[in-house]
C-alpha cells in the first residue's frame, strides 16, 4: 500500500459525494455546507469550483459529459457544466426543511438518493428517523425505505445493495430489483463512538467505508465476513470515498473539518491500493 496524498488541501467544511468520471479523467466532489461543487482534473490537477445558493449534497453522471445531475435542497437539477446553468428535473422530497445526503446510480440508470431532516440547517440538523431513501427513475420517484435518519453509503454488487444509515451505525444488505428492496440482512455494526459514513465497493467484494470520527477507512471483506484492514488518515472525519484514477486503483476520500481540532487537515485525499473499483453508472433522465 502507498502513502496517503493530499489532492485538495483547502479545508472542507463538509466534503462529500466523490464521483469519478472515467471518460474525462476527472473527480467531482462537493462541500455541502459551503454550497460548492468541485471538479478536479487528474492530469493537470486543475480545480474548478461551481457555487450555489443552497446546499448541494451529491451528484450523478449522465451520458452527456457536459451535464451532471445534482441534488440541491429544492430538488434534483440537471447542471450544464459549460454554461453553468441548472434546470429542475424533479423534487421527490415533499417535506419542508429537508435536504438530500448520499446517493448512487444503479445499473439500469435509476438514481437512489436519501434525504435527511435539516430543520436546524447545517451541522446542527435535527437527526430524526423521518427521512426516506428514494429511487428516481426518469422524472418519477418512489420510496424504497422509510424511517431513515442519515442516508449514506450506497453500494451495488450484482443484485445486492449495501446501505448505511449513519444513525444506526451499521451496514445492511438488501436484495435489490425493480420491485424494491428485500431480504434485509445485517452485515456489521460498530459502537465505539465513531460513525459509519459513505462507502464504495471493489471488484474483490470489499467495502471501503469512511469512518467519521475514526480518522480511517474501514475495509470490510464480504467474502470473509470480517474487517480485514484499515487505512489511516490525517483528518478526523472521513466522510466518503470512491475509486478513481486511470486504472481505478486509487481511493479518493473526502473529509470534514466539523469537530476536528486540526481543521486545516480536512480536504480531499487519495491513496493507491491493491484493489480495483467499478466505473460509475450513468443516470438516465428519460427512463
C-alpha atoms as an extended CHARMM CRD file, in Angstrom:
* protein
*
       287  EXT
         1         1  UNK       CA              0.0000000000        0.0000000000        0.0000000000  PROA      1               0.0000000000
         2         2  UNK       CA              1.1930000000        3.5030000000       -0.8400000000  PROA      2               0.0000000000
         3         3  UNK       CA              1.1900000000        6.6240000000        1.2900000000  PROA      3               0.0000000000
         4         4  UNK       CA             -1.8340000000        8.8990000000        1.5480000000  PROA      4               0.0000000000
         5         5  UNK       CA             -1.5820000000       12.0600000000       -0.5790000000  PROA      5               0.0000000000
         6         6  UNK       CA             -3.4020000000       15.3670000000       -0.3400000000  PROA      6               0.0000000000
         7         7  UNK       CA             -5.2680000000       16.2490000000       -3.5330000000  PROA      7               0.0000000000
         8         8  UNK       CA             -7.1230000000       19.3630000000       -2.4010000000  PROA      8               0.0000000000
         9         9  UNK       CA             -5.5060000000       20.9080000000        0.6590000000  PROA      9               0.0000000000
        10        10  UNK       CA             -8.0140000000       23.6700000000        1.3340000000  PROA      10              0.0000000000
        11        11  UNK       CA            -10.2260000000       22.7340000000        4.3040000000  PROA      11              0.0000000000
        12        12  UNK       CA            -13.6520000000       21.3250000000        3.5030000000  PROA      12              0.0000000000
        13        13  UNK       CA            -16.4290000000       22.1730000000        5.9300000000  PROA      13              0.0000000000
        14        14  UNK       CA            -18.3860000000       19.0820000000        4.9020000000  PROA      14              0.0000000000
        15        15  UNK       CA            -16.7560000000       17.3270000000        1.9580000000  PROA      15              0.0000000000
        16        16  UNK       CA            -18.9100000000       14.6010000000        0.4330000000  PROA      16              0.0000000000
        17        17  UNK       CA            -20.0700000000       12.8040000000       -2.6990000000  PROA      17              0.0000000000
        18        18  UNK       CA            -16.8530000000       11.9510000000       -4.5950000000  PROA      18              0.0000000000
        19        19  UNK       CA            -17.6320000000       10.5970000000       -8.0820000000  PROA      19              0.0000000000
        20        20  UNK       CA            -15.0510000000        9.6090000000      -10.7050000000  PROA      20              0.0000000000
        21        21  UNK       CA            -15.7670000000       10.1800000000      -14.4060000000  PROA      21              0.0000000000
        22        22  UNK       CA            -13.5530000000        7.7540000000      -16.3200000000  PROA      22              0.0000000000
        23        23  UNK       CA            -14.3590000000        9.4290000000      -19.6650000000  PROA      23              0.0000000000
        24        24  UNK       CA            -12.8580000000       12.7900000000      -18.6840000000  PROA      24              0.0000000000
        25        25  UNK       CA            -10.4370000000       11.5440000000      -16.0170000000  PROA      25              0.0000000000
        26        26  UNK       CA            -11.9010000000       13.9750000000      -13.5120000000  PROA      26              0.0000000000
        27        27  UNK       CA            -13.1800000000       13.6860000000       -9.9710000000  PROA      27              0.0000000000
        28        28  UNK       CA            -16.2680000000       15.5330000000       -8.7700000000  PROA      28              0.0000000000
        29        29  UNK       CA            -16.9850000000       16.1760000000       -5.1030000000  PROA      29              0.0000000000
        30        30  UNK       CA            -18.9590000000       18.6610000000       -3.0240000000  PROA      30              0.0000000000
        31        31  UNK       CA            -18.7050000000       20.7450000000        0.1270000000  PROA      31              0.0000000000
        32        32  UNK       CA            -22.3100000000       20.5250000000        1.2820000000  PROA      32              0.0000000000
        33        33  UNK       CA            -22.3530000000       23.3250000000        3.8530000000  PROA      33              0.0000000000
        34        34  UNK       CA            -20.2500000000       25.7190000000        1.7750000000  PROA      34              0.0000000000
        35        35  UNK       CA            -22.5770000000       25.0120000000       -1.1790000000  PROA      35              0.0000000000
        36        36  UNK       CA            -19.7800000000       24.2040000000       -3.6160000000  PROA      36              0.0000000000
        37        37  UNK       CA            -19.2750000000       21.6070000000       -6.3460000000  PROA      37              0.0000000000
        38        38  UNK       CA            -15.6850000000       20.8080000000       -7.3510000000  PROA      38              0.0000000000
        39        39  UNK       CA            -14.2010000000       19.2850000000      -10.4920000000  PROA      39              0.0000000000
        40        40  UNK       CA            -10.5970000000       18.0630000000      -10.1730000000  PROA      40              0.0000000000
        41        41  UNK       CA             -8.6480000000       17.1210000000      -13.3080000000  PROA      41              0.0000000000
        42        42  UNK       CA             -6.4120000000       14.0770000000      -12.8110000000  PROA      42              0.0000000000
        43        43  UNK       CA             -3.8680000000       15.0070000000      -15.4860000000  PROA      43              0.0000000000
        44        44  UNK       CA             -3.4950000000       18.7230000000      -14.7820000000  PROA      44              0.0000000000
        45        45  UNK       CA             -4.5690000000       18.8750000000      -11.1020000000  PROA      45              0.0000000000
        46        46  UNK       CA             -6.6970000000       21.8720000000      -12.0760000000  PROA      46              0.0000000000
        47        47  UNK       CA             -9.6680000000       22.5640000000       -9.8000000000  PROA      47              0.0000000000
        48        48  UNK       CA            -12.8890000000       24.1900000000      -10.9510000000  PROA      48              0.0000000000
        49        49  UNK       CA            -15.4210000000       25.3710000000       -8.3770000000  PROA      49              0.0000000000
        50        50  UNK       CA            -19.1440000000       25.8590000000       -9.0120000000  PROA      50              0.0000000000
        51        51  UNK       CA            -21.0750000000       27.6850000000       -6.2810000000  PROA      51              0.0000000000
        52        52  UNK       CA            -24.7840000000       27.5170000000       -5.4740000000  PROA      52              0.0000000000
        53        53  UNK       CA            -27.1700000000       29.3800000000       -3.1870000000  PROA      53              0.0000000000
        54        54  UNK       CA            -28.3340000000       26.2470000000       -1.3420000000  PROA      54              0.0000000000
        55        55  UNK       CA            -26.8140000000       23.0400000000       -0.0280000000  PROA      55              0.0000000000
        56        56  UNK       CA            -25.5580000000       20.6520000000       -2.7150000000  PROA      56              0.0000000000
        57        57  UNK       CA            -25.3810000000       17.1190000000       -1.3380000000  PROA      57              0.0000000000
        58        58  UNK       CA            -24.3520000000       14.7730000000       -4.1300000000  PROA      58              0.0000000000
        59        59  UNK       CA            -24.3220000000       14.3010000000       -7.8830000000  PROA      59              0.0000000000
        60        60  UNK       CA            -24.7970000000       11.7690000000      -10.6470000000  PROA      60              0.0000000000
        61        61  UNK       CA            -23.0850000000       11.4280000000      -14.0070000000  PROA      61              0.0000000000
        62        62  UNK       CA            -25.0960000000       11.2210000000      -17.2190000000  PROA      62              0.0000000000
        63        63  UNK       CA            -24.3120000000       10.0530000000      -20.7520000000  PROA      63              0.0000000000
        64        64  UNK       CA            -23.5410000000       13.6760000000      -21.5940000000  PROA      64              0.0000000000
        65        65  UNK       CA            -20.1560000000       14.5660000000      -20.0740000000  PROA      65              0.0000000000
        66        66  UNK       CA            -21.1550000000       18.2430000000      -20.0650000000  PROA      66              0.0000000000
        67        67  UNK       CA            -24.2100000000       17.5610000000      -17.8970000000  PROA      67              0.0000000000
        68        68  UNK       CA            -24.3780000000       16.4360000000      -14.2910000000  PROA      68              0.0000000000
        69        69  UNK       CA            -27.4360000000       15.8070000000      -12.1500000000  PROA      69              0.0000000000
        70        70  UNK       CA            -27.1780000000       17.4210000000       -8.7370000000  PROA      70              0.0000000000
        71        71  UNK       CA            -29.1650000000       17.1560000000       -5.5090000000  PROA      71              0.0000000000
        72        72  UNK       CA            -29.9900000000       20.5760000000       -4.0540000000  PROA      72              0.0000000000
        73        73  UNK       CA            -32.3590000000       21.3390000000       -1.1910000000  PROA      73              0.0000000000
        74        74  UNK       CA            -35.0590000000       22.4660000000       -3.6120000000  PROA      74              0.0000000000
        75        75  UNK       CA            -34.8500000000       19.3990000000       -5.8450000000  PROA      75              0.0000000000
        76        76  UNK       CA            -32.9270000000       17.4120000000       -8.4200000000  PROA      76              0.0000000000
        77        77  UNK       CA            -31.4730000000       19.5090000000      -11.2240000000  PROA      77              0.0000000000
        78        78  UNK       CA            -29.5740000000       18.9810000000      -14.4320000000  PROA      78              0.0000000000
        79        79  UNK       CA            -26.4690000000       21.1510000000      -14.4010000000  PROA      79              0.0000000000
        80        80  UNK       CA            -24.7430000000       22.2910000000      -17.5780000000  PROA      80              0.0000000000
        81        81  UNK       CA            -21.0190000000       22.4880000000      -16.8140000000  PROA      81              0.0000000000
        82        82  UNK       CA            -20.3120000000       24.6770000000      -19.8470000000  PROA      82              0.0000000000
        83        83  UNK       CA            -22.9940000000       27.3170000000      -19.3420000000  PROA      83              0.0000000000
        84        84  UNK       CA            -23.1540000000       26.7750000000      -15.5730000000  PROA      84              0.0000000000
        85        85  UNK       CA            -26.9320000000       26.8080000000      -15.5700000000  PROA      85              0.0000000000
        86        86  UNK       CA            -29.3090000000       24.4220000000      -13.8140000000  PROA      86              0.0000000000
        87        87  UNK       CA            -32.7750000000       23.1440000000      -14.7330000000  PROA      87              0.0000000000
        88        88  UNK       CA            -35.1980000000       21.4990000000      -12.3220000000  PROA      88              0.0000000000
        89        89  UNK       CA            -35.6610000000       17.8210000000      -13.1260000000  PROA      89              0.0000000000
        90        90  UNK       CA            -37.8650000000       16.6490000000      -10.2430000000  PROA      90              0.0000000000
        91        91  UNK       CA            -38.4030000000       17.0120000000       -6.4880000000  PROA      91              0.0000000000
        92        92  UNK       CA            -39.0710000000       13.6980000000       -4.7060000000  PROA      92              0.0000000000
        93        93  UNK       CA            -38.9860000000       15.2170000000       -1.1840000000  PROA      93              0.0000000000
        94        94  UNK       CA            -42.2720000000       16.9060000000       -0.2740000000  PROA      94              0.0000000000
        95        95  UNK       CA            -41.4630000000       17.8130000000        3.3530000000  PROA      95              0.0000000000
        96        96  UNK       CA            -40.0580000000       21.2890000000        4.1220000000  PROA      96              0.0000000000
        97        97  UNK       CA            -36.6920000000       21.6900000000        5.8440000000  PROA      97              0.0000000000
        98        98  UNK       CA            -35.2070000000       18.5030000000        4.4560000000  PROA      98              0.0000000000
        99        99  UNK       CA            -32.1730000000       18.0420000000        2.2700000000  PROA      99              0.0000000000
       100       100  UNK       CA            -30.5940000000       15.1650000000        0.4120000000  PROA      100             0.0000000000
       101       101  UNK       CA            -27.4550000000       13.3960000000        1.5290000000  PROA      101             0.0000000000
       102       102  UNK       CA            -25.8650000000       10.4280000000       -0.2500000000  PROA      102             0.0000000000
       103       103  UNK       CA            -26.8690000000        8.6780000000       -3.4700000000  PROA      103             0.0000000000
       104       104  UNK       CA            -25.6880000000        6.3660000000       -6.2360000000  PROA      104             0.0000000000
       105       105  UNK       CA            -26.9770000000        5.3770000000       -9.6940000000  PROA      105             0.0000000000
       106       106  UNK       CA            -27.8280000000        1.7180000000      -10.3480000000  PROA      106             0.0000000000
       107       107  UNK       CA            -27.0150000000       -0.3420000000      -13.4270000000  PROA      107             0.0000000000
       108       108  UNK       CA            -30.3740000000        0.4850000000      -15.0100000000  PROA      108             0.0000000000
       109       109  UNK       CA            -29.8490000000        4.2430000000      -14.8300000000  PROA      109             0.0000000000
       110       110  UNK       CA            -32.0610000000        4.9710000000      -11.8110000000  PROA      110             0.0000000000
       111       111  UNK       CA            -30.6780000000        7.1390000000       -9.0160000000  PROA      111             0.0000000000
       112       112  UNK       CA            -31.0520000000        6.0070000000       -5.4050000000  PROA      112             0.0000000000
       113       113  UNK       CA            -30.9370000000        9.0690000000       -3.1960000000  PROA      113             0.0000000000
       114       114  UNK       CA            -31.5620000000        9.5350000000        0.5150000000  PROA      114             0.0000000000
       115       115  UNK       CA            -32.9060000000       12.5540000000        2.3830000000  PROA      115             0.0000000000
       116       116  UNK       CA            -32.4210000000       13.7770000000        5.9560000000  PROA      116             0.0000000000
       117       117  UNK       CA            -34.1450000000       16.1330000000        8.3760000000  PROA      117             0.0000000000
       118       118  UNK       CA            -32.4510000000       19.5310000000        8.1230000000  PROA      118             0.0000000000
       119       119  UNK       CA            -34.7880000000       21.6790000000       10.1730000000  PROA      119             0.0000000000
       120       120  UNK       CA            -31.9390000000       23.3920000000       12.0450000000  PROA      120             0.0000000000
       121       121  UNK       CA            -29.7550000000       23.5980000000        8.9310000000  PROA      121             0.0000000000
       122       122  UNK       CA            -26.1350000000       22.5460000000        8.7560000000  PROA      122             0.0000000000
       123       123  UNK       CA            -24.1870000000       20.5170000000       11.3040000000  PROA      123             0.0000000000
       124       124  UNK       CA            -26.8690000000       21.0440000000       13.9790000000  PROA      124             0.0000000000
       125       125  UNK       CA            -29.5950000000       19.3980000000       11.9110000000  PROA      125             0.0000000000
       126       126  UNK       CA            -32.2270000000       17.5490000000       13.9410000000  PROA      126             0.0000000000
       127       127  UNK       CA            -31.4590000000       13.8760000000       13.4240000000  PROA      127             0.0000000000
       128       128  UNK       CA            -34.8620000000       12.2600000000       13.3900000000  PROA      128             0.0000000000
       129       129  UNK       CA            -35.7790000000        8.9300000000       11.7270000000  PROA      129             0.0000000000
       130       130  UNK       CA            -38.3340000000       10.5580000000        9.4670000000  PROA      130             0.0000000000
       131       131  UNK       CA            -36.4990000000       10.7830000000        6.1330000000  PROA      131             0.0000000000
       132       132  UNK       CA            -36.5180000000        8.4090000000        3.1490000000  PROA      132             0.0000000000
       133       133  UNK       CA            -34.4490000000        6.5700000000        0.5950000000  PROA      133             0.0000000000
       134       134  UNK       CA            -35.8250000000        7.3880000000       -2.8540000000  PROA      134             0.0000000000
       135       135  UNK       CA            -35.4720000000        5.7370000000       -6.2340000000  PROA      135             0.0000000000
       136       136  UNK       CA            -35.5600000000        8.2570000000       -9.0700000000  PROA      136             0.0000000000
       137       137  UNK       CA            -36.4160000000        6.7300000000      -12.4360000000  PROA      137             0.0000000000
       138       138  UNK       CA            -36.6230000000        9.3580000000      -15.1350000000  PROA      138             0.0000000000
       139       139  UNK       CA            -38.7140000000       12.1050000000      -13.5640000000  PROA      139             0.0000000000
       140       140  UNK       CA            -40.6640000000        9.7270000000      -11.3460000000  PROA      140             0.0000000000
       141       141  UNK       CA            -39.7120000000        8.7800000000       -7.8130000000  PROA      141             0.0000000000
       142       142  UNK       CA            -40.7020000000        6.0600000000       -5.3700000000  PROA      142             0.0000000000
       143       143  UNK       CA            -39.8060000000        5.3330000000       -1.7420000000  PROA      143             0.0000000000
       144       144  UNK       CA            -37.5750000000        2.3350000000       -1.0860000000  PROA      144             0.0000000000
       145       145  UNK       CA            -37.0770000000        2.8660000000        2.6720000000  PROA      145             0.0000000000
       146       146  UNK       CA            -38.9220000000        4.8620000000        5.3190000000  PROA      146             0.0000000000
       147       147  UNK       CA            -37.7240000000        5.9270000000        8.7910000000  PROA      147             0.0000000000
       148       148  UNK       CA            -34.2700000000        6.9100000000        7.5530000000  PROA      148             0.0000000000
       149       149  UNK       CA            -32.1540000000        9.3100000000        9.6330000000  PROA      149             0.0000000000
       150       150  UNK       CA            -28.9020000000        9.9250000000        7.7120000000  PROA      150             0.0000000000
       151       151  UNK       CA            -28.8270000000        8.1310000000        4.3730000000  PROA      151             0.0000000000
       152       152  UNK       CA            -25.2750000000        7.1410000000        3.4780000000  PROA      152             0.0000000000
       153       153  UNK       CA            -23.0780000000        4.5310000000        1.8650000000  PROA      153             0.0000000000
       154       154  UNK       CA            -24.9440000000        3.0680000000       -1.1170000000  PROA      154             0.0000000000
       155       155  UNK       CA            -23.0300000000        0.3440000000       -2.9900000000  PROA      155             0.0000000000
       156       156  UNK       CA            -24.0880000000       -2.3350000000       -5.5000000000  PROA      156             0.0000000000
       157       157  UNK       CA            -22.6790000000       -5.7640000000       -6.2370000000  PROA      157             0.0000000000
       158       158  UNK       CA            -24.7850000000       -7.8570000000       -8.6040000000  PROA      158             0.0000000000
       159       159  UNK       CA            -28.3320000000       -7.8150000000       -7.2380000000  PROA      159             0.0000000000
       160       160  UNK       CA            -27.1420000000       -6.9350000000       -3.7360000000  PROA      160             0.0000000000
       161       161  UNK       CA            -27.3980000000       -3.4180000000       -2.3440000000  PROA      161             0.0000000000
       162       162  UNK       CA            -25.3260000000       -2.3640000000        0.6580000000  PROA      162             0.0000000000
       163       163  UNK       CA            -26.6120000000        0.5900000000        2.6410000000  PROA      163             0.0000000000
       164       164  UNK       CA            -25.6670000000        2.6810000000        5.6700000000  PROA      164             0.0000000000
       165       165  UNK       CA            -27.9820000000        4.7470000000        7.8130000000  PROA      165             0.0000000000
       166       166  UNK       CA            -25.3410000000        6.5070000000        9.9030000000  PROA      166             0.0000000000
       167       167  UNK       CA            -27.6830000000        6.8500000000       12.8950000000  PROA      167             0.0000000000
       168       168  UNK       CA            -27.9380000000        3.0480000000       13.0660000000  PROA      168             0.0000000000
       169       169  UNK       CA            -24.1550000000        2.8060000000       12.5510000000  PROA      169             0.0000000000
       170       170  UNK       CA            -24.4670000000       -0.3980000000       10.5580000000  PROA      170             0.0000000000
       171       171  UNK       CA            -24.1180000000       -1.8130000000        7.0630000000  PROA      171             0.0000000000
       172       172  UNK       CA            -27.1940000000       -3.6450000000        5.8380000000  PROA      172             0.0000000000
       173       173  UNK       CA            -27.5430000000       -5.7800000000        2.7250000000  PROA      173             0.0000000000
       174       174  UNK       CA            -30.7260000000       -5.9980000000        0.6580000000  PROA      174             0.0000000000
       175       175  UNK       CA            -31.7000000000       -7.8810000000       -2.4410000000  PROA      175             0.0000000000
       176       176  UNK       CA            -32.4750000000       -5.1330000000       -4.9280000000  PROA      176             0.0000000000
       177       177  UNK       CA            -34.5980000000       -5.3870000000       -8.0620000000  PROA      177             0.0000000000
       178       178  UNK       CA            -37.2780000000       -3.4400000000       -9.8970000000  PROA      178             0.0000000000
       179       179  UNK       CA            -39.7940000000       -4.3440000000       -7.1940000000  PROA      179             0.0000000000
       180       180  UNK       CA            -37.6910000000       -2.7390000000       -4.4530000000  PROA      180             0.0000000000
       181       181  UNK       CA            -35.5970000000       -3.9050000000       -1.5130000000  PROA      181             0.0000000000
       182       182  UNK       CA            -35.9970000000       -7.3710000000        0.0320000000  PROA      182             0.0000000000
       183       183  UNK       CA            -34.3540000000       -9.8270000000        2.4250000000  PROA      183             0.0000000000
       184       184  UNK       CA            -32.6640000000       -7.3490000000        4.7540000000  PROA      184             0.0000000000
       185       185  UNK       CA            -29.5130000000       -8.6490000000        6.4240000000  PROA      185             0.0000000000
       186       186  UNK       CA            -27.1900000000       -7.0030000000        8.9510000000  PROA      186             0.0000000000
       187       187  UNK       CA            -23.5900000000       -7.2050000000        7.7350000000  PROA      187             0.0000000000
       188       188  UNK       CA            -21.8580000000       -5.4700000000       10.6490000000  PROA      188             0.0000000000
       189       189  UNK       CA            -22.0800000000       -2.5200000000       13.0140000000  PROA      189             0.0000000000
       190       190  UNK       CA            -19.8130000000       -0.5550000000       15.3450000000  PROA      190             0.0000000000
       191       191  UNK       CA            -20.4310000000        1.0370000000       18.7320000000  PROA      191             0.0000000000
       192       192  UNK       CA            -17.1580000000        2.7710000000       19.5610000000  PROA      192             0.0000000000
       193       193  UNK       CA            -18.1840000000        6.4290000000       19.4260000000  PROA      193             0.0000000000
       194       194  UNK       CA            -17.2950000000        6.8720000000       15.7510000000  PROA      194             0.0000000000
       195       195  UNK       CA            -19.7200000000        6.6870000000       12.8250000000  PROA      195             0.0000000000
       196       196  UNK       CA            -20.0330000000        4.7740000000        9.5580000000  PROA      196             0.0000000000
       197       197  UNK       CA            -20.4740000000        7.2530000000        6.7070000000  PROA      197             0.0000000000
       198       198  UNK       CA            -20.1220000000        6.9590000000        2.9140000000  PROA      198             0.0000000000
       199       199  UNK       CA            -18.6870000000        3.8920000000        1.1860000000  PROA      199             0.0000000000
       200       200  UNK       CA            -17.8450000000        2.2010000000       -2.0960000000  PROA      200             0.0000000000
       201       201  UNK       CA            -17.2480000000       -1.3900000000       -3.1870000000  PROA      201             0.0000000000
       202       202  UNK       CA            -14.4120000000       -3.0720000000       -5.0900000000  PROA      202             0.0000000000
       203       203  UNK       CA            -14.2790000000       -5.8420000000       -7.6650000000  PROA      203             0.0000000000
       204       204  UNK       CA            -12.8210000000       -8.0470000000       -4.9230000000  PROA      204             0.0000000000
       205       205  UNK       CA            -16.0350000000       -7.6320000000       -2.9240000000  PROA      205             0.0000000000
       206       206  UNK       CA            -14.5990000000       -5.3480000000       -0.2900000000  PROA      206             0.0000000000
       207       207  UNK       CA            -16.4810000000       -2.4140000000        1.1990000000  PROA      207             0.0000000000
       208       208  UNK       CA            -14.3910000000        0.7110000000        1.7750000000  PROA      208             0.0000000000
       209       209  UNK       CA            -16.1970000000        2.6540000000        4.4940000000  PROA      209             0.0000000000
       210       210  UNK       CA            -15.4670000000        6.1940000000        5.6630000000  PROA      210             0.0000000000
       211       211  UNK       CA            -15.2650000000        6.1280000000        9.4660000000  PROA      211             0.0000000000
       212       212  UNK       CA            -16.3310000000        9.5790000000       10.6630000000  PROA      212             0.0000000000
       213       213  UNK       CA            -14.5560000000       10.4020000000       13.9190000000  PROA      213             0.0000000000
       214       214  UNK       CA            -12.1820000000        7.4760000000       13.4340000000  PROA      214             0.0000000000
       215       215  UNK       CA             -9.5540000000        9.0000000000       11.0970000000  PROA      215             0.0000000000
       216       216  UNK       CA             -9.7100000000        5.9330000000        8.8960000000  PROA      216             0.0000000000
       217       217  UNK       CA            -11.2740000000        3.9860000000        6.0700000000  PROA      217             0.0000000000
       218       218  UNK       CA            -12.5270000000        0.6080000000        7.2600000000  PROA      218             0.0000000000
       219       219  UNK       CA            -12.1980000000       -2.2550000000        4.7670000000  PROA      219             0.0000000000
       220       220  UNK       CA            -14.7910000000       -4.9840000000        5.1770000000  PROA      220             0.0000000000
       221       221  UNK       CA            -14.1700000000       -8.2200000000        3.2660000000  PROA      221             0.0000000000
       222       222  UNK       CA            -17.5930000000       -9.5010000000        2.2340000000  PROA      222             0.0000000000
       223       223  UNK       CA            -16.3030000000      -12.9420000000        1.2190000000  PROA      223             0.0000000000
       224       224  UNK       CA            -14.5940000000      -13.4820000000        4.5690000000  PROA      224             0.0000000000
       225       225  UNK       CA            -17.2870000000      -11.6560000000        6.5220000000  PROA      225             0.0000000000
       226       226  UNK       CA            -14.8930000000       -9.5250000000        8.5460000000  PROA      226             0.0000000000
       227       227  UNK       CA            -12.9730000000       -6.2750000000        8.7780000000  PROA      227             0.0000000000
       228       228  UNK       CA             -9.5230000000       -7.1230000000        7.4830000000  PROA      228             0.0000000000
       229       229  UNK       CA             -7.8680000000       -3.7470000000        7.0190000000  PROA      229             0.0000000000
       230       230  UNK       CA             -7.9830000000       -0.0290000000        7.7920000000  PROA      230             0.0000000000
       231       231  UNK       CA             -6.4590000000        2.9680000000        6.0270000000  PROA      231             0.0000000000
       232       232  UNK       CA             -5.3400000000        5.7590000000        8.3750000000  PROA      232             0.0000000000
       233       233  UNK       CA             -5.9960000000        9.3990000000        7.5010000000  PROA      233             0.0000000000
       234       234  UNK       CA             -4.6370000000       12.7070000000        8.8360000000  PROA      234             0.0000000000
       235       235  UNK       CA             -8.1540000000       14.1660000000        9.1670000000  PROA      235             0.0000000000
       236       236  UNK       CA            -10.5380000000       13.1320000000       11.9440000000  PROA      236             0.0000000000
       237       237  UNK       CA            -13.6850000000       12.8710000000        9.8280000000  PROA      237             0.0000000000
       238       238  UNK       CA            -13.5460000000       10.9670000000        6.5440000000  PROA      238             0.0000000000
       239       239  UNK       CA            -16.9980000000       11.3230000000        5.0260000000  PROA      239             0.0000000000
       240       240  UNK       CA            -16.9840000000        9.2850000000        1.8120000000  PROA      240             0.0000000000
       241       241  UNK       CA            -14.7440000000        7.5660000000       -0.7110000000  PROA      241             0.0000000000
       242       242  UNK       CA            -14.7130000000        6.3080000000       -4.2810000000  PROA      242             0.0000000000
       243       243  UNK       CA            -12.3980000000        4.5520000000       -6.7020000000  PROA      243             0.0000000000
       244       244  UNK       CA            -10.7600000000        6.5430000000       -9.4700000000  PROA      244             0.0000000000
       245       245  UNK       CA             -7.6310000000        7.0960000000      -11.4980000000  PROA      245             0.0000000000
       246       246  UNK       CA             -6.8120000000        5.6250000000      -14.9320000000  PROA      246             0.0000000000
       247       247  UNK       CA             -6.6750000000        2.0750000000      -13.5230000000  PROA      247             0.0000000000
       248       248  UNK       CA             -9.4450000000        2.5580000000      -10.9390000000  PROA      248             0.0000000000
       249       249  UNK       CA             -6.9890000000        1.5240000000       -8.2490000000  PROA      249             0.0000000000
       250       250  UNK       CA             -6.8610000000        4.8220000000       -6.3670000000  PROA      250             0.0000000000
       251       251  UNK       CA             -9.1710000000        5.5950000000       -3.4810000000  PROA      251             0.0000000000
       252       252  UNK       CA            -10.3210000000        9.2230000000       -3.2530000000  PROA      252             0.0000000000
       253       253  UNK       CA            -11.5220000000       10.3030000000        0.1800000000  PROA      253             0.0000000000
       254       254  UNK       CA            -13.4900000000       13.3930000000        1.2310000000  PROA      254             0.0000000000
       255       255  UNK       CA            -13.3210000000       14.6950000000        4.8060000000  PROA      255             0.0000000000
       256       256  UNK       CA            -14.9260000000       17.3140000000        7.0590000000  PROA      256             0.0000000000
       257       257  UNK       CA            -13.4890000000       19.8570000000        9.4800000000  PROA      257             0.0000000000
       258       258  UNK       CA            -16.5570000000       19.7100000000       11.7690000000  PROA      258             0.0000000000
       259       259  UNK       CA            -15.4000000000       18.9810000000       15.3070000000  PROA      259             0.0000000000
       260       260  UNK       CA            -11.7770000000       18.4760000000       14.2350000000  PROA      260             0.0000000000
       261       261  UNK       CA             -9.1860000000       20.1410000000       16.4610000000  PROA      261             0.0000000000
       262       262  UNK       CA             -6.9780000000       20.3840000000       13.3580000000  PROA      262             0.0000000000
       263       263  UNK       CA             -9.4780000000       21.6860000000       10.7820000000  PROA      263             0.0000000000
       264       264  UNK       CA             -6.7530000000       22.5110000000        8.2550000000  PROA      264             0.0000000000
       265       265  UNK       CA             -6.2060000000       18.7710000000        7.7910000000  PROA      265             0.0000000000
       266       266  UNK       CA             -9.6420000000       18.3380000000        6.2390000000  PROA      266             0.0000000000
       267       267  UNK       CA             -9.6580000000       18.1930000000        2.4480000000  PROA      267             0.0000000000
       268       268  UNK       CA             -9.5270000000       15.6210000000       -0.3270000000  PROA      268             0.0000000000
       269       269  UNK       CA             -7.0620000000       12.7200000000       -0.1610000000  PROA      269             0.0000000000
       270       270  UNK       CA             -6.0700000000        9.8150000000       -2.3680000000  PROA      270             0.0000000000
       271       271  UNK       CA             -4.1310000000        6.5910000000       -1.9790000000  PROA      271             0.0000000000
       272       272  UNK       CA             -3.1960000000        3.8100000000       -4.4070000000  PROA      272             0.0000000000
       273       273  UNK       CA             -4.3230000000        0.4090000000       -3.1790000000  PROA      273             0.0000000000
       274       274  UNK       CA             -4.1190000000       -3.2170000000       -4.2360000000  PROA      274             0.0000000000
       275       275  UNK       CA             -7.7300000000       -3.3490000000       -5.3350000000  PROA      275             0.0000000000
       276       276  UNK       CA             -9.8590000000       -2.1060000000       -8.2150000000  PROA      276             0.0000000000
       277       277  UNK       CA            -13.2280000000       -0.3960000000       -8.2930000000  PROA      277             0.0000000000
       278       278  UNK       CA            -16.0560000000       -0.0690000000      -10.7970000000  PROA      278             0.0000000000
       279       279  UNK       CA            -16.9460000000        2.7610000000      -13.1580000000  PROA      279             0.0000000000
       280       280  UNK       CA            -19.9830000000        4.7510000000      -12.0630000000  PROA      280             0.0000000000
       281       281  UNK       CA            -23.3350000000        4.0500000000      -13.6820000000  PROA      281             0.0000000000
       282       282  UNK       CA            -24.8630000000        6.9890000000      -15.5360000000  PROA      282             0.0000000000
       283       283  UNK       CA            -28.2400000000        8.4740000000      -14.6440000000  PROA      283             0.0000000000
       284       284  UNK       CA            -30.8020000000        8.2060000000      -17.4280000000  PROA      284             0.0000000000
       285       285  UNK       CA            -33.2230000000       11.1430000000      -17.1020000000  PROA      285             0.0000000000
       286       286  UNK       CA            -35.5790000000        9.7490000000      -19.7430000000  PROA      286             0.0000000000
       287       287  UNK       CA            -36.3870000000        6.2960000000      -18.3790000000  PROA      287             0.0000000000
